[in-house]
Amino acid sequence: MLNSLLKLFGGKSESSSEQAHKRLKFVLIHDRANVSPEIMEHIKNDIIQVISHYMEIDQKAMEISLENDQDSVALVANIPVNRMRPVSGRKR
């Protein structure tokens, strides 16, 4: 996310070797977690469905990924929120 902000505000862009390294890391993390792209898409859709009950989100700008967190794998979500939904009438 920091890299995206740096690019947006004129920061240094990544070299092709840095991009390749990140892609390889991404593939290795997914292999380690044994999560297929189809499962990641299902997870993303489920998260969208649940969060959409409480807030209006920008689904196109939403990013969900798996990252190494020391000896484990972490699910990381960046979900831009447009606004909160009204509390009244919400099902529980």
N, C-alpha and C positions, 0 to 999 in steps of 0.2 A: 504494500500500500504506500509506503514511504517513497518507493521508486516512482510510482504513478504520480504522486504529488510533485516530486522533483522534476519529472518530465513535463508536467503541466506548467510549472513555473520556471521552465528553462534550465533545469538542472542537468547534470551529466547523464547521458543515456548509456545503456548497457552495451558492452561489446557483444559480438555474436558468440564468443566463447563463454561469456557470463550467462547469456541467455540459454545456451546449450547445457551449461552446468545446472541451471535452475530446472530445466525440463527433465534432465536425467534424475535429479533429486526428487522431483515430483513423481516420476515413474517408479523410482525405488520405494518411496514412501507408500504409494498405492499398492505396490506388490507386497510390501511388508505387512500392510494392514489387510491385505487380501480383499480389497474393495474394487469391484468392477465399475467402469464408467456408468453402467446402467443403475447400479445400486446408488452411486453418488447422485444421479439424477432423481431417483426416488426419494432419497434423503432431502435433497433440495426442494422438491415438490411438497413433501410433508411439512418441512419447515415453513414454506410459503403459506400453506393452508392454515397452520396453527397461528402464525404471527399475524396473518391477515384478519383474524377475528379481533385483534386488539389494536392494530395500527395499519395505516396505509403505507405500503413500501414500494420502492422502485425496483421491481423485479429484474429489469434489464441491467441495472448496475450492481445487482447482488452478486457477491463472490463467496463461494464455499470451497474450502480445500482441506486437505489433510497435511499436517506438518509434523516434523519430528519435534518432540519435546523431551529432551534427554533420552531416556530409554523407552519412551512410549510414543504413541502417535496421537496428535491432538486434532480435533475437528475445529477449524477456524472459519467463522462466518463474518462477513462484512455486509451488513444489510442497511442500505440507506432508508431512513424513515421519513416519509413526507409529512405525515400528521398522525396523531392519535385518534382512534375512533371513539365516539361517545360511549359512555359506560352503560347507559340505560338500554334495556332490551337485549343485552348480551346473554347468550346461553352459556351455561356452565356444565 
